[in-house]
């Protein structure tokens, strides 16, 4: 049994060795906003933050998290980017949206007014199969409006 710091709270978990952070968040803690799509770290749907840095939770072993703070989409529910994604119509099926917002929140934390190139670079690991990239970029570039 060990403790995980998630979204400002402390959770106890006893996952088996080899369980991923995504599986633990979804299955053990009931935080289902984090999605598992490819399960191989290629698509970004499972993105969470560890101490403010985006990581792919489907390939991050939960036992490697240690004392770091995990931030999921649930922890960002009041972030202005959520409303910005809605205003910009930056979602279609919505499956990638949690990972997109988590990555974008890390970007604007360090660069509040990112350029188009900075947005594209920071979001390169997040795939949207619906192709809403222009709207996602708009949402990130106008999040403070």
QUIGI-V771770 format. One record per helix or strand. SS is the DSSP state (H for helix, E for strand). FROM is the first residue (numbers start at 1). TO is the last residue. If there is no record, write none. Layout:
BEGIN
SS	FROM	TO
SS	FROM	TO
END
This chain:
BEGIN
E	2	6
E	9	13
E	20	20
H	21	28
E	47	50
E	53	56
E	61	61
H	62	64
E	69	71
H	73	76
H	80	87
H	97	110
H	116	122
H	133	141
END
